[in-house]
Amino acid sequence: MSDLNYLTKETLAQMREELNKLKTVGRSEIARQIAEAREKGDLKENAEYDAAKEAQGHHEAKVAQLEHAIMNARVIDIKDIDLSKVSVLSRVTVTNLANKKTVVYQIVSENEADLKAGKISVTSPIGKGLLGKAVGDIAEVSAPSGTFRFQVEGISA
């Protein structure tokens, strides 16, 4: 995982809000579940207790991951993006030269990546291949399913 996370101000605010909710509401809910399970008797054979403790572990891992991401966040203002080349937070229109399909991706940090929303991670094969390219450039991207060639058609904020 990359140490720096380039985010918009809005995304950073959402992450802080989620972290606050996990630390307050989430922790108290898990503590309640553990207490309820503990009341049901022998902890050695108590599946509810084991499940609640496992949920607590997952919850705390999520808290730690969010804290790390926020601590390493760098806020980028979209109006400051250099549109002469593909960079973090830019939207890039590309054409797959194999099937002639045109698609628009926004290059984002790992935490914001959401392929369904057209947001790809800067550390993904396609994100890495497009980074630094200008309009008209061809990016050769090596992915597990083969090598793809994309032509950069446009770059916007």
N, C-alpha and C positions, 0 to 999 in steps of 0.2 A: 504494500500500500504506500502511496506517495505521502510524504510528510506534509507538504503544503496543499491546502484546499482553497482553490480560487472560487469565491462565491459572490453572489449578489447580496446586497444589504438585506433584502427580503428573505432570502434563503437562510442567512445566518440568524435572523430573528426567529424564523420557524424552528430552526434547530435548537435555539436557546429555550424556546417555549416548550418544545417536546422534552428536553432535558429536565426542565423544571417540573413538568407533569410526571415524568418517570420518577423523579426524586421524592415527590410529595405523594400524590395520589397512588402511583404505582407501588411504591414501597409499602405504604400503609395497607393496601389491598393484599399484597403478598404476606405481610405480617399477620393479617387477619386470617388468611387461609391456613397459614402454618399453625396458628393458635387453635383454630377449629380442628385441624387434623390431629394435633397433639392431645386434645381432649378426648379423642376416640380410643385411647388406650395404648397398648404396646407399640412402641415406635419401630421395633424390628420387623413387624409384619403389617405395618400400616402403609398401604399403597398411596393413600391420599397425602400423607406426610411426605413420602418420597417424591411424589409429583410436585407438591408445593415447594419443596427444597430445590428441586430441579428447575422449576419456574423461577425461583429466586436467583439461581445461578445465571440463567439466561438473561434475566432482567438486569442484573448487575453488569454483565458483559456488555449489554446494550448501553447502559449508562457510561461505562468506561470508554466505549467506542465513540459515543457522542462527545464526551468531554475532550477526548483526544482530537477529534475533528474540529471542534470549536477552538481549542487552544492553538491549532495550526492553521486557522482560517485567515485568509487574506481577502479583504473585500475589494472587488473590482466594480467600478462604475461602468455600466454598459456604454455610456457616451465617451469614455476614454479608450475604447477598443480601437486598435489600428485595423482598419478595414482593407488595407492593401494586401494582407495575408491572413490565413486562417490562424486564429489564436483562441485561447480559452474564452468562453462565453459568446463567441461569434457564431452566427448561423451561416452554414455553408450549403449551397445547392450543388449537388454533384450528379453526374450521369455515370452509371455503371456501363462501361464500354462493351461488356459482354452481352448484356440483354437490353441496352439502350434505355433502361429505366432511370428516371430522374427522381431524386429524393432530397429532402432538406433535413440536415442534422444540425443540432446545436451542440457545440463542444463544451462539456461541463466537467466538474470534478467527479470523482468516483461516487461521492455521497449523493449527488443529484442525478446520476445516470438513470434513465428510464426510456428504454427503446420504444415503447408504445407511444410515448410523448415526443419521440424524435430527438431525445437527449442522449448523446453517447459520451462515454467517459474519455477524457483526454489520454488515459492510459490504455484504452482498448486498442486493438490492432488498427481499426479504421481511424480512430482519433489520432493515434500516433502517426499514421500515414498521411493524414491531411494537415497536421500541424505545420505551419510555416509555408504552405503552398499558396500561390496567388491564382487569380482567375486565369484560366487557360492551361494551368499546369495539370499534369497527369500524376496521380498518386498510385503507386503499386503497393498493395496491401497484402501481406501474408497473413492468412488466417488458418485455423485448423482445417477448414474445408477447402483450402487451396489459395491461389493468388488471384486477387481481384485488381482491376484497373479502373480507377475513377478519374473523371475529368472534372475539375472545379469550374462550375458555370457562374457562380456568384457568391459574394460574401456580404453579409449584412449584420447589423446589431440586433 
